[in-house]
Amino acid sequence: MDISLISINKASGQIEWAGAFNPLYIIRSNGDFDEITADKQPVGKFFKTESFTNHVVNVSKGDILYLFTDGFVDQFGGKNGKKYKYGPFKKLLTDISKHPFKEQKQLLNVEFDRWRGELDQIDDVCIMGILV
């Protein structure tokens, strides 16, 4: 199972985060983009299981934290039927991050449907944004 877990301490301005395969994206209130890398192992049975890395990160009011599954980036589509991939996904999140969450959801749905076109959806898609 791939997963992200997060704990947010608003009083200290710190988060604690750990991820199995799925990274954490932070779009700072000043527009900077940070990626916190996940461990390259699932939760559960794996050929070499190690402890997960507990990342402690400072955040500020106005930062947006994005946790997500790989369903959007792995979706086949476009004119050549290729995967969406992480580069365009990072750009999309950065571009929409200044919009209210309700609009972000609509923009994500429009882009996903545009990319997928007539192809079947291949996986679950879950994207969660948290405004600090």
N, CA, C and O atoms as CSV, one atom per row, in Angstrom:
chain,resi,resn,atom,element,x,y,z
A,1,MET,N,N,0.850,-1.164,0.000
A,1,MET,CA,C,0.000,0.000,0.000
A,1,MET,C,C,0.903,1.236,0.000
A,1,MET,O,O,1.848,1.327,0.784
A,2,ASP,N,N,0.604,2.170,-0.875
A,2,ASP,CA,C,1.274,3.467,-0.892
A,2,ASP,C,C,0.423,4.445,-0.093
A,2,ASP,O,O,-0.803,4.450,-0.210
A,3,ILE,N,N,1.076,5.273,0.720
A,3,ILE,CA,C,0.316,6.157,1.593
A,3,ILE,C,C,1.186,7.335,2.051
A,3,ILE,O,O,2.415,7.255,2.034
A,4,SER,N,N,0.545,8.402,2.451
A,4,SER,CA,C,1.182,9.531,3.121
A,4,SER,C,C,0.462,9.765,4.435
A,4,SER,O,O,-0.763,9.670,4.512
A,5,LEU,N,N,1.235,10.072,5.471
A,5,LEU,CA,C,0.660,10.422,6.772
A,5,LEU,C,C,1.255,11.745,7.208
A,5,LEU,O,O,2.453,11.981,7.049
A,6,ILE,N,N,0.412,12.611,7.761
A,6,ILE,CA,C,0.874,13.934,8.150
A,6,ILE,C,C,0.267,14.331,9.486
A,6,ILE,O,O,-0.880,14.005,9.791
A,7,SER,N,N,1.058,15.037,10.267
A,7,SER,CA,C,0.603,15.647,11.514
A,7,SER,C,C,0.988,17.113,11.433
A,7,SER,O,O,2.133,17.445,11.129
A,8,ILE,N,N,0.027,17.991,11.707
A,8,ILE,CA,C,0.259,19.425,11.591
A,8,ILE,C,C,0.137,20.055,12.972
A,8,ILE,O,O,-0.884,19.907,13.644
A,9,ASN,N,N,1.187,20.759,13.389
A,9,ASN,CA,C,1.170,21.487,14.655
A,9,ASN,C,C,1.144,22.976,14.305
A,9,ASN,O,O,2.183,23.576,14.031
A,10,LYS,N,N,-0.038,23.553,14.317
A,10,LYS,CA,C,-0.173,24.968,13.940
A,10,LYS,C,C,0.535,25.892,14.925
A,10,LYS,O,O,1.028,26.950,14.534
A,11,ALA,N,N,0.591,25.503,16.201
A,11,ALA,CA,C,1.233,26.348,17.208
A,11,ALA,C,C,2.730,26.491,16.949
A,11,ALA,O,O,3.285,27.581,17.082
A,12,SER,N,N,3.387,25.383,16.577
A,12,SER,CA,C,4.839,25.420,16.350
A,12,SER,C,C,5.192,25.739,14.903
A,12,SER,O,O,6.335,26.085,14.604
A,13,GLY,N,N,4.216,25.625,14.002
A,13,GLY,CA,C,4.497,25.839,12.592
A,13,GLY,C,C,5.283,24.699,11.971
A,13,GLY,O,O,6.002,24.895,10.991
A,14,GLN,N,N,5.146,23.498,12.542
A,14,GLN,CA,C,5.852,22.342,12.014
A,14,GLN,C,C,4.864,21.250,11.616
A,14,GLN,O,O,3.792,21.097,12.201
A,15,ILE,N,N,5.270,20.506,10.605
A,15,ILE,CA,C,4.552,19.297,10.255
A,15,ILE,C,C,5.505,18.120,10.420
A,15,ILE,O,O,6.724,18.263,10.325
A,16,GLU,N,N,4.925,16.969,10.667
A,16,GLU,CA,C,5.667,15.712,10.605
A,16,GLU,C,C,4.995,14.900,9.523
A,16,GLU,O,O,3.772,14.756,9.510
A,17,TRP,N,N,5.805,14.362,8.604
A,17,TRP,CA,C,5.254,13.664,7.454
A,17,TRP,C,C,6.106,12.451,7.128
A,17,TRP,O,O,7.331,12.482,7.243
A,18,ALA,N,N,5.440,11.388,6.721
A,18,ALA,CA,C,6.113,10.197,6.212
A,18,ALA,C,C,5.322,9.697,5.019
A,18,ALA,O,O,4.094,9.776,4.999
A,19,GLY,N,N,6.029,9.182,4.029
A,19,GLY,CA,C,5.353,8.714,2.823
A,19,GLY,C,C,5.919,7.412,2.305
A,19,GLY,O,O,7.129,7.190,2.323
A,20,ALA,N,N,5.032,6.562,1.846
A,20,ALA,CA,C,5.391,5.324,1.177
A,20,ALA,C,C,5.123,5.531,-0.315
A,20,ALA,O,O,3.978,5.470,-0.763
A,21,PHE,N,N,6.169,5.773,-1.062
A,21,PHE,CA,C,6.167,6.028,-2.506
A,21,PHE,C,C,5.636,7.398,-2.908
A,21,PHE,O,O,6.178,7.991,-3.841
A,22,ASN,N,N,4.617,7.929,-2.262
A,22,ASN,CA,C,4.028,9.197,-2.689
A,22,ASN,C,C,4.676,10.371,-1.960
A,22,ASN,O,O,4.674,10.402,-0.729
A,23,PRO,N,N,5.236,11.345,-2.699
A,23,PRO,CA,C,5.876,12.491,-2.056
A,23,PRO,C,C,4.850,13.473,-1.496
A,23,PRO,O,O,3.646,13.329,-1.704
A,24,LEU,N,N,5.354,14.462,-0.789
A,24,LEU,CA,C,4.559,15.585,-0.307
A,24,LEU,C,C,5.008,16.806,-1.078
A,24,LEU,O,O,6.206,17.069,-1.186
A,25,TYR,N,N,4.061,17.552,-1.613
A,25,TYR,CA,C,4.373,18.814,-2.281
A,25,TYR,C,C,3.917,19.952,-1.385
A,25,TYR,O,O,2.829,19.917,-0.812
A,26,ILE,N,N,4.776,20.967,-1.276
A,26,ILE,CA,C,4.441,22.171,-0.520
A,26,ILE,C,C,4.599,23.357,-1.455
A,26,ILE,O,O,5.680,23.598,-1.991
A,27,ILE,N,N,3.525,24.087,-1.644
A,27,ILE,CA,C,3.607,25.340,-2.386
A,27,ILE,C,C,3.543,26.443,-1.350
A,27,ILE,O,O,2.520,26.669,-0.703
A,28,ARG,N,N,4.676,27.123,-1.215
A,28,ARG,CA,C,4.823,28.152,-0.196
A,28,ARG,C,C,4.017,29.381,-0.569
A,28,ARG,O,O,3.716,29.617,-1.739
A,29,SER,N,N,3.675,30.156,0.441
A,29,SER,CA,C,2.873,31.360,0.220
A,29,SER,C,C,3.583,32.357,-0.696
A,29,SER,O,O,2.933,33.209,-1.302
A,30,ASN,N,N,4.914,32.258,-0.802
A,30,ASN,CA,C,5.664,33.143,-1.701
A,30,ASN,C,C,5.796,32.557,-3.113
A,30,ASN,O,O,6.440,33.158,-3.974
A,31,GLY,N,N,5.187,31.382,-3.356
A,31,GLY,CA,C,5.213,30.754,-4.674
A,31,GLY,C,C,6.282,29.690,-4.842
A,31,GLY,O,O,6.279,28.982,-5.849
A,32,ASP,N,N,7.204,29.552,-3.884
A,32,ASP,CA,C,8.233,28.506,-3.979
A,32,ASP,C,C,7.594,27.124,-3.890
A,32,ASP,O,O,6.549,26.944,-3.265
A,33,PHE,N,N,8.242,26.159,-4.526
A,33,PHE,CA,C,7.747,24.781,-4.557
A,33,PHE,C,C,8.762,23.891,-3.861
A,33,PHE,O,O,9.943,23.903,-4.210
A,34,ASP,N,N,8.312,23.115,-2.873
A,34,ASP,CA,C,9.160,22.147,-2.186
A,34,ASP,C,C,8.573,20.760,-2.363
A,34,ASP,O,O,7.360,20.566,-2.289
A,35,GLU,N,N,9.451,19.803,-2.596
A,35,GLU,CA,C,9.041,18.400,-2.676
A,35,GLU,C,C,9.770,17.627,-1.598
A,35,GLU,O,O,10.998,17.662,-1.520
A,36,ILE,N,N,9.011,16.929,-0.766
A,36,ILE,CA,C,9.591,16.070,0.256
A,36,ILE,C,C,9.463,14.645,-0.269
A,36,ILE,O,O,8.363,14.147,-0.508
A,37,THR,N,N,10.604,14.010,-0.441
A,37,THR,CA,C,10.653,12.693,-1.076
A,37,THR,C,C,10.166,11.594,-0.143
A,37,THR,O,O,10.495,11.571,1.043
A,38,ALA,N,N,9.391,10.701,-0.692
A,38,ALA,CA,C,8.882,9.556,0.063
A,38,ALA,C,C,9.910,8.427,0.057
A,38,ALA,O,O,10.816,8.391,-0.777
A,39,ASP,N,N,9.749,7.521,0.996
A,39,ASP,CA,C,10.568,6.309,0.991
A,39,ASP,C,C,10.092,5.402,-0.132
A,39,ASP,O,O,8.899,5.334,-0.426
A,40,LYS,N,N,11.024,4.714,-0.750
A,40,LYS,CA,C,10.718,3.852,-1.895
A,40,LYS,C,C,10.387,2.444,-1.425
A,40,LYS,O,O,11.058,1.471,-1.768
A,41,GLN,N,N,9.337,2.375,-0.633
A,41,GLN,CA,C,8.819,1.090,-0.168
A,41,GLN,C,C,7.357,1.258,0.198
A,41,GLN,O,O,6.939,2.336,0.623
A,42,PRO,N,N,6.576,0.196,0.036
A,42,PRO,CA,C,5.168,0.267,0.425
A,42,PRO,C,C,5.011,-0.043,1.911
A,42,PRO,O,O,5.948,-0.489,2.573
A,43,VAL,N,N,3.806,0.203,2.416
A,43,VAL,CA,C,3.444,-0.267,3.742
A,43,VAL,C,C,2.996,-1.714,3.555
A,43,VAL,O,O,2.167,-2.005,2.693
A,44,GLY,N,N,3.538,-2.606,4.354
A,44,GLY,CA,C,3.182,-4.017,4.237
A,44,GLY,C,C,4.366,-4.842,3.803
A,44,GLY,O,O,5.516,-4.425,3.942
A,45,LYS,N,N,4.083,-6.007,3.280
A,45,LYS,CA,C,5.117,-6.971,2.903
A,45,LYS,C,C,5.956,-6.430,1.746
A,45,LYS,O,O,5.424,-5.984,0.729
A,46,PHE,N,N,7.278,-6.479,1.920
A,46,PHE,CA,C,8.214,-5.979,0.921
A,46,PHE,C,C,9.500,-6.772,1.093
A,46,PHE,O,O,9.782,-7.257,2.189
A,47,PHE,N,N,10.279,-6.910,0.040
A,47,PHE,CA,C,11.465,-7.761,0.129
A,47,PHE,C,C,12.513,-7.232,1.117
A,47,PHE,O,O,13.277,-8.014,1.683
A,48,LYS,N,N,12.553,-5.914,1.327
A,48,LYS,CA,C,13.474,-5.325,2.306
A,48,LYS,C,C,12.753,-4.176,3.001
A,48,LYS,O,O,12.694,-3.064,2.476
A,49,THR,N,N,12.213,-4.444,4.169
A,49,THR,CA,C,11.457,-3.431,4.892
A,49,THR,C,C,12.375,-2.686,5.857
A,49,THR,O,O,13.099,-3.296,6.644
A,50,GLU,N,N,12.332,-1.365,5.781
A,50,GLU,CA,C,13.091,-0.513,6.688
A,50,GLU,C,C,12.117,0.463,7.340
A,50,GLU,O,O,10.969,0.584,6.912
A,51,SER,N,N,12.578,1.154,8.372
A,51,SER,CA,C,11.740,2.165,9.014
A,51,SER,C,C,11.506,3.313,8.043
A,51,SER,O,O,12.369,3.648,7.233
A,52,PHE,N,N,10.339,3.901,8.139
A,52,PHE,CA,C,10.025,5.051,7.303
A,52,PHE,C,C,10.678,6.302,7.883
A,52,PHE,O,O,10.845,6.429,9.096
A,53,THR,N,N,11.041,7.215,7.000
A,53,THR,CA,C,11.651,8.472,7.405
A,53,THR,C,C,10.573,9.422,7.905
A,53,THR,O,O,9.581,9.662,7.217
A,54,ASN,N,N,10.772,9.960,9.102
A,54,ASN,CA,C,9.861,10.952,9.655
A,54,ASN,C,C,10.452,12.330,9.333
A,54,ASN,O,O,11.451,12.735,9.927
A,55,HIS,N,N,9.843,13.030,8.407
A,55,HIS,CA,C,10.319,14.352,8.008
A,55,HIS,C,C,9.642,15.405,8.873
A,55,HIS,O,O,8.418,15.425,8.995
A,56,VAL,N,N,10.444,16.281,9.475
A,56,VAL,CA,C,9.932,17.413,10.241
A,56,VAL,C,C,10.230,18.657,9.412
A,56,VAL,O,O,11.387,18.954,9.112
A,57,VAL,N,N,9.169,19.382,9.045
A,57,VAL,CA,C,9.303,20.510,8.126
A,57,VAL,C,C,8.587,21.718,8.714
A,57,VAL,O,O,7.483,21.598,9.246
A,58,ASN,N,N,9.221,22.879,8.615
A,58,ASN,CA,C,8.578,24.119,9.030
A,58,ASN,C,C,7.668,24.617,7.924
A,58,ASN,O,O,8.040,24.614,6.751
A,59,VAL,N,N,6.480,25.042,8.303
A,59,VAL,CA,C,5.530,25.621,7.355
A,59,VAL,C,C,5.054,26.958,7.903
A,59,VAL,O,O,5.164,27.243,9.095
A,60,SER,N,N,4.527,27.759,7.005
A,60,SER,CA,C,4.035,29.091,7.390
A,60,SER,C,C,2.591,29.249,6.964
A,60,SER,O,O,2.105,28.540,6.083
A,61,LYS,N,N,1.916,30.182,7.598
A,61,LYS,CA,C,0.539,30.491,7.230
A,61,LYS,C,C,0.502,30.849,5.743
A,61,LYS,O,O,1.301,31.651,5.261
A,62,GLY,N,N,-0.443,30.234,5.032
A,62,GLY,CA,C,-0.583,30.475,3.596
A,62,GLY,C,C,0.072,29.418,2.727
A,62,GLY,O,O,-0.181,29.376,1.523
A,63,ASP,N,N,0.920,28.548,3.312
A,63,ASP,CA,C,1.495,27.437,2.550
A,63,ASP,C,C,0.391,26.417,2.266
A,63,ASP,O,O,-0.549,26.275,3.048
A,64,ILE,N,N,0.513,25.716,1.150
A,64,ILE,CA,C,-0.437,24.659,0.813
A,64,ILE,C,C,0.311,23.342,0.732
A,64,ILE,O,O,1.333,23.239,0.054
A,65,LEU,N,N,-0.202,22.336,1.426
A,65,LEU,CA,C,0.364,20.991,1.425
A,65,LEU,C,C,-0.503,20.129,0.520
A,65,LEU,O,O,-1.727,20.125,0.651
A,66,TYR,N,N,0.127,19.393,-0.401
A,66,TYR,CA,C,-0.606,18.495,-1.286
A,66,TYR,C,C,-0.150,17.061,-1.053
A,66,TYR,O,O,1.026,16.731,-1.208
A,67,LEU,N,N,-1.109,16.218,-0.678
A,67,LEU,CA,C,-0.900,14.782,-0.558
A,67,LEU,C,C,-1.754,14.128,-1.638
A,67,LEU,O,O,-2.853,14.607,-1.917
A,68,PHE,N,N,-1.279,13.050,-2.250
A,68,PHE,CA,C,-1.997,12.491,-3.390
A,68,PHE,C,C,-1.584,11.057,-3.668
A,68,PHE,O,O,-0.508,10.611,-3.268
A,69,THR,N,N,-2.460,10.349,-4.359
A,69,THR,CA,C,-2.132,9.035,-4.891
A,69,THR,C,C,-1.451,9.230,-6.245
A,69,THR,O,O,-1.345,10.351,-6.742
A,70,ASP,N,N,-0.997,8.138,-6.826
A,70,ASP,CA,C,-0.334,8.215,-8.138
A,70,ASP,C,C,-1.319,8.096,-9.301
A,70,ASP,O,O,-0.899,8.018,-10.456
A,71,GLY,N,N,-2.608,8.082,-9.016
A,71,GLY,CA,C,-3.604,7.872,-10.061
A,71,GLY,C,C,-3.627,8.944,-11.139
A,71,GLY,O,O,-3.838,8.623,-12.309
A,72,PHE,N,N,-3.418,10.199,-10.783
A,72,PHE,CA,C,-3.433,11.281,-11.768
A,72,PHE,C,C,-2.203,11.186,-12.658
A,72,PHE,O,O,-2.317,11.213,-13.884
A,73,VAL,N,N,-1.027,11.074,-12.049
A,73,VAL,CA,C,0.228,11.091,-12.817
A,73,VAL,C,C,0.424,9.835,-13.665
A,73,VAL,O,O,1.125,9.877,-14.677
A,74,ASP,N,N,-0.184,8.727,-13.266
A,74,ASP,CA,C,-0.052,7.478,-14.025
A,74,ASP,C,C,-1.125,7.299,-15.093
A,74,ASP,O,O,-1.100,6.321,-15.840
A,75,GLN,N,N,-2.063,8.235,-15.171
A,75,GLN,CA,C,-3.157,8.111,-16.137
A,75,GLN,C,C,-2.628,8.272,-17.564
A,75,GLN,O,O,-1.894,9.212,-17.870
A,76,PHE,N,N,-3.018,7.338,-18.422
A,76,PHE,CA,C,-2.671,7.421,-19.838
A,76,PHE,C,C,-3.610,8.387,-20.542
A,76,PHE,O,O,-4.797,8.463,-20.226
A,77,GLY,N,N,-3.060,9.126,-21.504
A,77,GLY,CA,C,-3.879,10.062,-22.256
A,77,GLY,C,C,-3.031,10.914,-23.176
A,77,GLY,O,O,-1.923,10.543,-23.562
A,78,GLY,N,N,-3.584,12.067,-23.515
A,78,GLY,CA,C,-2.891,12.951,-24.442
A,78,GLY,C,C,-2.906,12.388,-25.853
A,78,GLY,O,O,-3.490,11.331,-26.093
A,79,LYS,N,N,-2.276,13.077,-26.778
A,79,LYS,CA,C,-2.324,12.657,-28.185
A,79,LYS,C,C,-1.581,11.355,-28.450
A,79,LYS,O,O,-1.849,10.684,-29.447
A,80,ASN,N,N,-0.635,10.981,-27.556
A,80,ASN,CA,C,0.133,9.755,-27.772
A,80,ASN,C,C,-0.189,8.642,-26.781
A,80,ASN,O,O,0.471,7.603,-26.786
A,81,GLY,N,N,-1.190,8.843,-25.935
A,81,GLY,CA,C,-1.587,7.814,-24.976
A,81,GLY,C,C,-0.535,7.515,-23.923
A,81,GLY,O,O,-0.430,6.379,-23.460
A,82,LYS,N,N,0.242,8.514,-23.539
A,82,LYS,CA,C,1.310,8.344,-22.548
A,82,LYS,C,C,0.808,8.728,-21.150
A,82,LYS,O,O,-0.289,9.267,-20.999
A,83,LYS,N,N,1.632,8.441,-20.128
A,83,LYS,CA,C,1.300,8.833,-18.760
A,83,LYS,C,C,1.411,10.348,-18.608
A,83,LYS,O,O,2.193,10.998,-19.302
A,84,TYR,N,N,0.623,10.896,-17.696
A,84,TYR,CA,C,0.643,12.333,-17.423
A,84,TYR,C,C,1.999,12.757,-16.847
A,84,TYR,O,O,2.577,13.740,-17.309
A,85,LYS,N,N,2.508,12.043,-15.862
A,85,LYS,CA,C,3.812,12.214,-15.216
A,85,LYS,C,C,3.839,13.356,-14.202
A,85,LYS,O,O,2.947,14.202,-14.149
A,86,TYR,N,N,4.907,13.341,-13.399
A,86,TYR,CA,C,5.024,14.253,-12.264
A,86,TYR,C,C,5.363,15.692,-12.654
A,86,TYR,O,O,4.874,16.622,-12.012
A,87,GLY,N,N,6.174,15.903,-13.671
A,87,GLY,CA,C,6.538,17.270,-14.070
A,87,GLY,C,C,5.319,18.123,-14.398
A,87,GLY,O,O,5.147,19.195,-13.819
A,88,PRO,N,N,4.467,17.666,-15.321
A,88,PRO,CA,C,3.251,18.434,-15.609
A,88,PRO,C,C,2.308,18.555,-14.410
A,88,PRO,O,O,1.609,19.558,-14.264
A,89,PHE,N,N,2.293,17.529,-13.553
A,89,PHE,CA,C,1.434,17.570,-12.366
A,89,PHE,C,C,1.903,18.660,-11.397
A,89,PHE,O,O,1.083,19.398,-10.851
A,90,LYS,N,N,3.212,18.762,-11.184
A,90,LYS,CA,C,3.763,19.821,-10.325
A,90,LYS,C,C,3.396,21.199,-10.879
A,90,LYS,O,O,2.985,22.090,-10.136
A,91,LYS,N,N,3.551,21.356,-12.191
A,91,LYS,CA,C,3.226,22.640,-12.826
A,91,LYS,C,C,1.742,22.948,-12.673
A,91,LYS,O,O,1.373,24.084,-12.376
A,92,LEU,N,N,0.888,21.945,-12.874
A,92,LEU,CA,C,-0.555,22.133,-12.735
A,92,LEU,C,C,-0.899,22.594,-11.318
A,92,LEU,O,O,-1.639,23.563,-11.146
A,93,LEU,N,N,-0.368,21.909,-10.307
A,93,LEU,CA,C,-0.658,22.300,-8.925
A,93,LEU,C,C,-0.159,23.713,-8.634
A,93,LEU,O,O,-0.845,24.491,-7.971
A,94,THR,N,N,1.019,24.040,-9.123
A,94,THR,CA,C,1.554,25.392,-8.932
A,94,THR,C,C,0.644,26.422,-9.587
A,94,THR,O,O,0.344,27.459,-8.996
A,95,ASP,N,N,0.206,26.133,-10.810
A,95,ASP,CA,C,-0.640,27.070,-11.552
A,95,ASP,C,C,-1.992,27.302,-10.885
A,95,ASP,O,O,-2.514,28.416,-10.913
A,96,ILE,N,N,-2.559,26.261,-10.287
A,96,ILE,CA,C,-3.903,26.390,-9.715
A,96,ILE,C,C,-3.886,26.753,-8.234
A,96,ILE,O,O,-4.939,27.033,-7.660
A,97,SER,N,N,-2.720,26.753,-7.609
A,97,SER,CA,C,-2.633,26.896,-6.152
A,97,SER,C,C,-3.164,28.230,-5.615
A,97,SER,O,O,-3.509,28.317,-4.437
A,98,LYS,N,N,-3.236,29.249,-6.437
A,98,LYS,CA,C,-3.738,30.555,-5.982
A,98,LYS,C,C,-5.264,30.634,-6.012
A,98,LYS,O,O,-5.846,31.607,-5.533
A,99,HIS,N,N,-5.903,29.622,-6.568
A,99,HIS,CA,C,-7.366,29.579,-6.628
A,99,HIS,C,C,-7.920,28.964,-5.346
A,99,HIS,O,O,-7.218,28.205,-4.678
A,100,PRO,N,N,-9.160,29.275,-4.994
A,100,PRO,CA,C,-9.809,28.591,-3.864
A,100,PRO,C,C,-9.882,27.085,-4.136
A,100,PRO,O,O,-9.905,26.661,-5.291
A,101,PHE,N,N,-9.919,26.289,-3.078
A,101,PHE,CA,C,-9.912,24.835,-3.232
A,101,PHE,C,C,-11.054,24.321,-4.103
A,101,PHE,O,O,-10.862,23.374,-4.866
A,102,LYS,N,N,-12.223,24.918,-4.007
A,102,LYS,CA,C,-13.358,24.474,-4.819
A,102,LYS,C,C,-13.029,24.617,-6.310
A,102,LYS,O,O,-13.340,23.731,-7.106
A,103,GLU,N,N,-12.402,25.730,-6.678
A,103,GLU,CA,C,-11.984,25.927,-8.074
A,103,GLU,C,C,-10.855,24.975,-8.443
A,103,GLU,O,O,-10.811,24.464,-9.561
A,104,GLN,N,N,-9.941,24.737,-7.502
A,104,GLN,CA,C,-8.841,23.809,-7.777
A,104,GLN,C,C,-9.389,22.436,-8.136
A,104,GLN,O,O,-8.913,21.791,-9.070
A,105,LYS,N,N,-10.393,21.998,-7.388
A,105,LYS,CA,C,-11.006,20.693,-7.665
A,105,LYS,C,C,-11.566,20.662,-9.082
A,105,LYS,O,O,-11.358,19.696,-9.816
A,106,GLN,N,N,-12.274,21.719,-9.466
A,106,GLN,CA,C,-12.845,21.779,-10.815
A,106,GLN,C,C,-11.747,21.779,-11.870
A,106,GLN,O,O,-11.856,21.083,-12.880
A,107,LEU,N,N,-10.695,22.554,-11.645
A,107,LEU,CA,C,-9.596,22.633,-12.612
A,107,LEU,C,C,-8.867,21.295,-12.736
A,107,LEU,O,O,-8.469,20.908,-13.834
A,108,LEU,N,N,-8.692,20.593,-11.626
A,108,LEU,CA,C,-8.078,19.264,-11.665
A,108,LEU,C,C,-8.953,18.284,-12.448
A,108,LEU,O,O,-8.452,17.510,-13.263
A,109,ASN,N,N,-10.262,18.325,-12.196
A,109,ASN,CA,C,-11.174,17.432,-12.920
A,109,ASN,C,C,-11.172,17.714,-14.419
A,109,ASN,O,O,-11.166,16.787,-15.228
A,110,VAL,N,N,-11.177,18.983,-14.787
A,110,VAL,CA,C,-11.162,19.359,-16.211
A,110,VAL,C,C,-9.878,18.863,-16.865
A,110,VAL,O,O,-9.915,18.285,-17.951
A,111,GLU,N,N,-8.745,19.087,-16.209
A,111,GLU,CA,C,-7.462,18.663,-16.780
A,111,GLU,C,C,-7.367,17.149,-16.873
A,111,GLU,O,O,-6.871,16.620,-17.867
A,112,PHE,N,N,-7.842,16.439,-15.836
A,112,PHE,CA,C,-7.804,14.979,-15.859
A,112,PHE,C,C,-8.642,14.451,-17.014
A,112,PHE,O,O,-8.193,13.576,-17.754
A,113,ASP,N,N,-9.852,14.971,-17.177
A,113,ASP,CA,C,-10.728,14.526,-18.264
A,113,ASP,C,C,-10.159,14.890,-19.632
A,113,ASP,O,O,-10.263,14.111,-20.580
A,114,ARG,N,N,-9.562,16.065,-19.732
A,114,ARG,CA,C,-8.935,16.484,-20.996
A,114,ARG,C,C,-7.809,15.521,-21.350
A,114,ARG,O,O,-7.702,15.071,-22.491
A,115,TRP,N,N,-6.975,15.211,-20.368
A,115,TRP,CA,C,-5.829,14.331,-20.608
A,115,TRP,C,C,-6.288,12.912,-20.945
A,115,TRP,O,O,-5.802,12.314,-21.905
A,116,ARG,N,N,-7.202,12.385,-20.176
A,116,ARG,CA,C,-7.671,11.006,-20.348
A,116,ARG,C,C,-8.383,10.819,-21.673
A,116,ARG,O,O,-8.250,9.777,-22.315
A,117,GLY,N,N,-9.140,11.826,-22.083
A,117,GLY,CA,C,-9.880,11.713,-23.338
A,117,GLY,C,C,-10.838,10.533,-23.297
A,117,GLY,O,O,-11.641,10.405,-22.372
A,118,GLU,N,N,-10.751,9.677,-24.296
A,118,GLU,CA,C,-11.629,8.509,-24.395
A,118,GLU,C,C,-11.065,7.264,-23.710
A,118,GLU,O,O,-11.719,6.221,-23.688
A,119,LEU,N,N,-9.859,7.367,-23.153
A,119,LEU,CA,C,-9.241,6.205,-22.502
A,119,LEU,C,C,-9.884,5.953,-21.140
A,119,LEU,O,O,-10.386,6.876,-20.498
A,120,ASP,N,N,-9.863,4.699,-20.712
A,120,ASP,CA,C,-10.401,4.340,-19.404
A,120,ASP,C,C,-9.516,4.876,-18.292
A,120,ASP,O,O,-8.298,4.972,-18.440
A,121,GLN,N,N,-10.147,5.225,-17.171
A,121,GLN,CA,C,-9.384,5.582,-15.981
A,121,GLN,C,C,-8.768,4.310,-15.438
A,121,GLN,O,O,-9.460,3.303,-15.286
A,122,ILE,N,N,-7.462,4.340,-15.140
A,122,ILE,CA,C,-6.758,3.114,-14.769
A,122,ILE,C,C,-6.565,2.919,-13.269
A,122,ILE,O,O,-6.217,1.820,-12.836
A,123,ASP,N,N,-6.784,3.960,-12.466
A,123,ASP,CA,C,-6.485,3.863,-11.040
A,123,ASP,C,C,-7.328,4.877,-10.269
A,123,ASP,O,O,-7.972,5.753,-10.847
A,124,ASP,N,N,-7.301,4.728,-8.948
A,124,ASP,CA,C,-7.970,5.729,-8.113
A,124,ASP,C,C,-7.209,7.045,-8.213
A,124,ASP,O,O,-6.001,7.056,-8.446
A,125,VAL,N,N,-7.920,8.145,-8.037
A,125,VAL,CA,C,-7.304,9.460,-8.020
A,125,VAL,C,C,-7.785,10.179,-6.764
A,125,VAL,O,O,-8.980,10.411,-6.578
A,126,CYS,N,N,-6.823,10.527,-5.908
A,126,CYS,CA,C,-7.138,11.271,-4.706
A,126,CYS,C,C,-6.074,12.346,-4.537
A,126,CYS,O,O,-4.881,12.044,-4.502
A,127,ILE,N,N,-6.494,13.572,-4.436
A,127,ILE,CA,C,-5.594,14.704,-4.224
A,127,ILE,C,C,-6.173,15.523,-3.085
A,127,ILE,O,O,-7.331,15.940,-3.132
A,128,MET,N,N,-5.358,15.752,-2.057
A,128,MET,CA,C,-5.815,16.511,-0.904
A,128,MET,C,C,-4.908,17.723,-0.719
A,128,MET,O,O,-3.689,17.592,-0.614
A,129,GLY,N,N,-5.515,18.889,-0.681
A,129,GLY,CA,C,-4.789,20.114,-0.402
A,129,GLY,C,C,-5.151,20.629,0.979
A,129,GLY,O,O,-6.319,20.638,1.369
A,130,ILE,N,N,-4.137,21.057,1.712
A,130,ILE,CA,C,-4.337,21.585,3.070
A,130,ILE,C,C,-3.710,22.970,3.130
A,130,ILE,O,O,-2.508,23.122,2.910
A,131,LEU,N,N,-4.514,23.970,3.426
A,131,LEU,CA,C,-4.014,25.327,3.595
A,131,LEU,C,C,-3.591,25.511,5.046
A,131,LEU,O,O,-4.393,25.351,5.965
A,132,VAL,N,N,-2.324,25.849,5.238
A,132,VAL,CA,C,-1.802,26.037,6.597
A,132,VAL,C,C,-2.241,27.402,7.113
A,132,VAL,O,O,-1.912,27.771,8.240
